[in-house]
């Protein structure tokens, strides 16, 4: 919300409306100044040629050049208005849209951050393009029409009839080509999405000789897309050529009409040149109407998609940063039902974790362990109940300050396209000593030293290739960076060897000694030796919770074996 209580999209709409009003007013004067050239031509033919006065010609030329210079200045100022509006759009909506799109993606929405940011890019390009001025030019076309009628009603009638014919031609073009071009665009989007998804599995494709089959699918998709594009483009070009020919014919009709009027002494000789210029200027926006209208429709649709992302994807969170918490975690009757489902994944889960304690969460696949981890770090809004860190909801907590005090290692490890140092520092301008300290805690400092450029080695997609264990240990260092008050580790030893697991156990012990509360989900028993408490989940409900020895004594021998084994590797509950 802005200081006036407006949402970002409401504030943007208001500023866009103000900018368009200014541009429309500027366009009025631009249109008036464009009359300078036809009026100059008319005066040269009607006055200068009859009087043979060079002084009159010189004065007319000076006045006309001054008017055209002013026209150029106002046209530039109008363009600057749209450039400024593009900057306003970018400044107001870039970050809110990214945040809302990511929130929508986390909530399982159909939208994504990439599409939302592409929409913003399209909107900015639209504001800087020529289509934005088409309605403004159409708005002031009556100025030219009035002048033509004043010159002679027949000139006005020819211009009005030409505008009607070009409008009909434009509507026909839209009817003929719209569906074909939409199908071609959809086919193109699907083709590129399919191949992008396929390329991510390059190893499997190459190892099992699937490239010819993949190439065949790509060629078939390209063939269909090309056929649709060719049909739509051919029809569009044919109609555009017909419209261009029609406009040229209308100019011929204007000249013929003017000559007829001159021969019948109903108009001056200069009017024929002036009328030709005015008719051409008046009909230009009508010729550009369909292309401009399509771009307007696309821009409005993009703005609506961005608005939907901002309204539906933005999480309702607090905006006030909070200080570092002590680390007491309370999960109170937490219930979570995924969107579009009527079956709870978590049912009234409750437990308390004091500062500096470690809780191990175990249970079979599908018990809800990973969902509980996500809820604890505030990724999804609870359906009922909540997770509270020092009494404040982890979901509602202002995200930047929350992230500074919380470490999270998800089950699916991913490093960002950045250097090792930037990954560990969470893309902030991190303290080098803190980065190295976190790497040492995770047992990855020496490993980083063996990389080509040490901590400056770029990792992520398309960069230096790391093994699964290396990625997991760097991601662990990222979670440990800054010694968080709360540390949530979901299957942190899934890809680790013996040395890596020992480093993990030592890191948890150091974090615990520093007063960090640790939530630990793991599938190998050795890591659970550091747990003070155990929580056994089954079907989304707490089956057992308490000190680790008591939980192990309380369960039956068969269940004790299950708890000891913990969850199977690769569970994704």
Secondary structure, 3 states (H helix, E strand, C coil): CCCCCCCHHHHHHHHHHHHHHHHHHHHHHHHHHCHHHHHHHHHHHHHHHHHCCHHHHHHHHHHHHHHHHHHHHHHHHHHHHHHHHHHHHHHHHHHHHHHHHHHHHHCCCCCCHHHHHHHHHHHHHHHHCCHHHHHHHHHCHHHHHHHHHHHCHHHHHHHHHHHHHHHHHHHHHHHHHHHHHHHHHHHHHHHHHHHHHHHCCHHHHHHCCCHHHHHHHHHHHHHHHHHHHHHHHHHHHHHHHHHHHHHHHHHHHHHHHHHHHHHCCCCCCHHHHHHHHHHHHHHHHHHCHHHHHHHHHHHHHHHHHHHHHHHHHCCCCCCCCCCCCCCCEEEEEEEEECCCCCCEEEEEEEEEECCCCEEEEECCCCCCHHHHHHHHCCCCCCCEEEEEECCEECCCCCHHHHHHHEEEECCCCCCCCEEHHHHHCCCCCCCHHHHHHHHHHCCCHHHHHCCCCHHHCEECCCCECCCHHHHHHHHHHHHHCCCCCEEEEECCCCCCCHHHHHHHHHHHHHHHHCCCEEEEECCCHHHHHHCCEEEEEECCEEEEEEEHHHHHHHCCHHHHHHHHHCCCCCCCC
